[in-house]
């Protein structure tokens, strides 16, 4: 996100956020920050300090949580929540020539005194960072560790010197392209004039190479890809962020597939080299048969010599005498059988190689073709097709199983439970009564399933059913937590703490009333109560 587009975002979000209270602050991932100011469209202010994708915009929750979630709560997000929750956003500042955004917050400390903090987003590329600055102007925390004196905790904050030019590299290329067009007599609007004009249409360019570019002006230098137009810069940025995630996941799949293809090719090459060795070792099979036949023909005339026999080689031009080694007590007939056995083994080896080599060579050729196809793959469908073909070549059969699939247990009726399906396709059970809570927790849920309950309030047990052991998607966890908050006596609260843990860490005290459990460990997540998740059916 370049400076021009970031300025458009700030100008658009400033009137919507100024004066709004902060309901929630969290880090969806280690280099991202989300601030919920209770906007009427349920969007949150999203800040990315990723060096490859610095950005700020109003995002829906799917976009805000698109990156892989952090493993546990992050210290920076926890500190921001402590100081900013309940505070109001008083101002949003941005210098016109730099990608530096400052959000001013005004709240109250536990003593009742007014507290002031600033969140400074330095969206400058490789050195991007987000910092918390207190009312005295000192840095209290930073999202990324930095050697910069302006970012060290405890020191007065000083804005970094502008390192980027006023125009991004994309705009510089566009300016050069327009100059070229003008030199050929094709008039275009000067880029500086267009940048200064009010923008009503925001563009997202998707190049065939996979590069995404946000722009407040039409880019004549980027016309060979898909162009999307938006009337809100945050909507354009949201589409860009989600598209970037899809692209990165595709590139990750390409890397994994490439590694699998190269590993398979290496195996086929080793197999072919081993076949060559086998062929070379079997080259003397015919000679072994000749010696065996000579031994059989001369059982009574073979001359015993220490360590073997002297026989006539009928297959040589001069029928010369040859010496054949033999163990103590081995007769010519037995020795002939040994030579016949070695001949048969070599012949079988050669036949196996002749039979297998075309298969291995064909598979190696197909793998080379897949490698070339993967280099040229540009869409998810093409990557999926390559993955399917690779599985076929390697003899891998993948059994399709949705997240909510649990074999015969998936269809088991649960008396008194509400059934929901998360956005990721996971089945969520919500107990209706105390007895139903016990049933879904101790009779239906597996040890690795996720159990949730509103903290410090009576309410329903909630179970996220997992098809196999593993982490539950962060979006599904949030939706299940919102259900746990909604189906509790805290449903009217603005924000509810929900405890969650694997079912194996939930136990029933002896003689306890229905629904009462003991947690041996747990984590806590704060959510807004919501019960509008898609219903599957009620048992």
RAPEJO-V529222 format. One line per field, one symbol per residue. ss: DSSP state (~ for helix, > for strand, _ for the rest). phi: phi as a letter, one per 20 degrees, with the letter a starting at -180 (. if undefined). Layout:
# RAPEJO-V529222
ss = ???
phi = ???
This chain:
# RAPEJO-V529222
ss = __~~~~~~~~~~~~~~~___>__>>>_____>>>>>_______>>>>>>>__>>>>>>>_~~~~__________~~~~~~~~~~___>>>>>>>_____>>>>>>>>>_____>>>>>>>>>______>>>>>>___>>>>>______~~~____>____________~~~~~~~~~~~~~~~_______~~~~~~_____>>>>>_____>>>>__________>>>>>__~~~~~~~~~~~~~~~~~~~~~~~~~~~~~~~~~~~~~~~~~~~~~~~~~___~~~~~~~~~~~~~_____>>>__>>>>>________>>>>>______~~~~~~~~~~~~~~~~~~~~~~~~~~~~~~~~~~~~~~~~~~~~~___~~~~~~~~~~~~~~~____________~~~~~_____>>>>>_____>>>>>__~~~~~~~~~~~_____>>>>>____>__>>>>________~~~~~~~~~~~~~_>_______>>>>>>>~~~>>__________>>___>>>>>_______>>>>_
phi = .effffffffffegfeefneeeebcbdfbgdccccedlffemecfdcddfgebfabaecfffffdffgffenfeffffffffedfnfdeeacdbffdbeccddeccbcfffnffccccdddeednfegaccddefendfeacfdfcefffdffnefecffffedffdffffffffffffffffendfcfgfffffefgddcddcedfgfofdcebecfdfeccdcecddcecfffffffffffffffffffffffffffffffffffffffffffffffffefefffffffffffffdgedfefcgnrcdceefeefeleecddfbfgmeegfffffffffffffffffffffffeggfffffffffffffffffefccfffffffffffgffemedeefbfgefcmfffeffdfmcedccffenefcdcfecfffgffffdddfegefedcaffmcfrffcceedfbfqfegfffffffffffffebfdfeffbcecebafgfedcdffmffgneccdeaadccecegbcefgeeadf
